[in-house]
């Protein structure tokens, strides 16, 4: 899960979710993009409480719903936190959910939040013709990119967003979820 | 009134800025960053904030870009006419009076915060002019959103009798603003004014190149995708009467 917004609320939200033994990781900077990659096999998260209660691992839609509920619980004093949740579902496909501050969520092929999101979203819409998961007949929302292509795209996007958004910059952390686990990649951005 | 109904006026282009000036042994050094912002977006990565007033007087401007441009252009023209009239080199005090009386007349509505510096017959001068029309005379000055960062550098490292190393100090102060203030960025412009000579060093230091990205590039479709084409001949809708009056010429 990546969050942007008021940092104290972001931390508070992550503590809330971590208390339910979810693995959550924070992305630095104000601009977040998460891609939906088509890769095989599930990821091993340890959702101990969920596992104990339900005798099975927490699934991707369940996680998405949990975050939404956590956010809506504070409907009248919201977490000032804009989130993007990424994980692998039971079939091993990537799934991405975007949220607003009070818990409205949607499964998408790609999502952005933060101050630079408008700059990035337009570019992604042009480059990736990922259909909405809500269309009938149901179409795969997965973007047709290789992992290396996707990582390159993310780097380019953030470099461009840094040029024009004053809040975006310094460093970029990319977290890649695939069959082999969680990978981290770092990149330097403009520091002005 | 309109903003109460939810209609906001268009945002102005501001130069959320770091501008500095300092007096050294031989004259005045002015420095500025080169980023112009429209609220949260950078609208110009390489704009010029050091404005020409006279051959021996330059002025850095912070605040609303249109205001700084207009007011410095106006005073520059007035000084040119004055030079023709008097036949003498312009003085910094003249520019100062023209600027601050203009700003005072507009009661702060002209949002221009200026650092005016120059060398004339009476010596080197450096002034800070505030949007409401007040001014300060100082050996070193900073203005703009990055002024605190730049002032910190000046306060610790400035001393009287600086030589050409003053340029490095000015660069350091601007860089402090560039890296620590969100409204300032890109490169450093410097202008060195001495008796009878000036050096306008545009992009003296460029410390922020575009981050390294893949050279593959992206292909943008040249045409808009056509999703649906429907041709409706209007003849079906319009009745054409063959014997009508011919059009008058």
HADDOCK unambig.tbl for C-alpha pairs under 7 A between the chains (distance, minus, plus):
assign (segid A and resid 152 and name CA) (segid B and resid 214 and name CA) 6.72 0.50 0.50
assign (segid A and resid 155 and name CA) (segid B and resid 213 and name CA) 6.80 0.50 0.50
assign (segid A and resid 156 and name CA) (segid B and resid 213 and name CA) 5.52 0.50 0.50
assign (segid A and resid 159 and name CA) (segid B and resid 211 and name CA) 5.59 0.50 0.50
assign (segid A and resid 164 and name CA) (segid B and resid 41 and name CA) 5.47 0.50 0.50
assign (segid A and resid 164 and name CA) (segid B and resid 42 and name CA) 4.63 0.50 0.50
assign (segid A and resid 165 and name CA) (segid B and resid 40 and name CA) 6.32 0.50 0.50
assign (segid A and resid 165 and name CA) (segid B and resid 41 and name CA) 4.89 0.50 0.50
assign (segid A and resid 165 and name CA) (segid B and resid 42 and name CA) 6.02 0.50 0.50
assign (segid A and resid 166 and name CA) (segid B and resid 40 and name CA) 6.16 0.50 0.50
assign (segid A and resid 166 and name CA) (segid B and resid 41 and name CA) 6.27 0.50 0.50
assign (segid A and resid 166 and name CA) (segid B and resid 42 and name CA) 6.65 0.50 0.50
assign (segid A and resid 166 and name CA) (segid B and resid 182 and name CA) 5.44 0.50 0.50
assign (segid A and resid 166 and name CA) (segid B and resid 183 and name CA) 6.78 0.50 0.50
assign (segid A and resid 167 and name CA) (segid B and resid 182 and name CA) 6.71 0.50 0.50
assign (segid A and resid 189 and name CA) (segid B and resid 211 and name CA) 5.71 0.50 0.50
assign (segid A and resid 190 and name CA) (segid B and resid 208 and name CA) 6.17 0.50 0.50
assign (segid A and resid 190 and name CA) (segid B and resid 211 and name CA) 6.27 0.50 0.50
assign (segid A and resid 191 and name CA) (segid B and resid 179 and name CA) 6.02 0.50 0.50
assign (segid A and resid 192 and name CA) (segid B and resid 178 and name CA) 5.27 0.50 0.50
assign (segid A and resid 192 and name CA) (segid B and resid 179 and name CA) 4.27 0.50 0.50
assign (segid A and resid 192 and name CA) (segid B and resid 185 and name CA) 5.09 0.50 0.50
assign (segid A and resid 192 and name CA) (segid B and resid 186 and name CA) 6.69 0.50 0.50
